[in-house]
């Protein structure tokens, strides 16, 4: 009997990814399994993991006992032709443990949807990337610059085609995100837009404040004419907001000058802060948007994204 292979994804799926993966076409081969590549909760398990896991070959059952996470024993049951997709794990010992437990006929992928240099010391990135490759991981990144710099496969940020909707427009500009180090920029931008008579809905989360759920977030998206995208300096890859604007047919106000290199870019749809003249925002907003062909959008659809792991 021929084994029906699958792509296994050990990842906890929160609201936004759950919505995106809800756009998968029937017959897809993606299977979600519990995320076992996490830091143990108890102090004792953290110490045991640090001392043992990924440093010496251990069986799946013992690794589960040490970490407290189910799934390591499951790794040993994968078969030739199966694929394993690990998301954003940079701990080399964890990755080594996974590699030891996974049968040789299984292809292992590592996907990064954040820039490595943002959470690994920049001087360590090249070393860690090479170690991951030596372990047999095929590395895939959402950022075209990092893909070039470190020899990884480039797979652009992805989204899904939304269901048809009917929503009354209430806001000109909408932003939602954690304040981080962009608080002053957000305040200045909001003041500048309101000074030109625009209505702004900025949901800025600070400290331990509760974030709005993704369904409420999407309601604001549907009610807005233009989405605002303020991102971390030095990032070339797209955040999720440009794709939300693309798939919901909204205008976009973004700091990412690199977006002009993407195939869906059009100056009537996308205003680039720092490049375009803020005095022309009113003209930009009053100019009709240009329809982006479906075949272009499909290049950023979740179903296309899966092809990078085949």
Secondary structure as UniProt FT lines:
FT   STRAND          7..10
FT   HELIX           15..21
FT   TURN            22..23
FT   TURN            26..27
FT   STRAND          30..33
FT   HELIX           43..52
FT   TURN            54..55
FT   HELIX           60..67
FT   TURN            70..71
FT   HELIX           72..75
FT   TURN            76..77
FT   TURN            80..81
FT   STRAND          83..87
FT   HELIX           92..101
FT   TURN            104..105
FT   STRAND          107..112
FT   HELIX           116..118
FT   HELIX           122..134
FT   TURN            135..136
FT   STRAND          137..141
FT   HELIX           144..150
FT   STRAND          153..154
FT   STRAND          171..178
FT   TURN            180..181
FT   HELIX           183..195
FT   TURN            196..197
FT   STRAND          200..205
FT   TURN            207..208
FT   HELIX           214..222
FT   STRAND          224..229
FT   TURN            233..234
FT   HELIX           240..247
FT   TURN            248..249
FT   STRAND          251..254
FT   HELIX           257..261
FT   TURN            263..264
FT   TURN            267..269
FT   STRAND          270..273
FT   TURN            274..275
FT   HELIX           278..280
FT   HELIX           281..286
FT   HELIX           294..298
FT   TURN            299..300
FT   HELIX           302..305
FT   HELIX           306..309
//
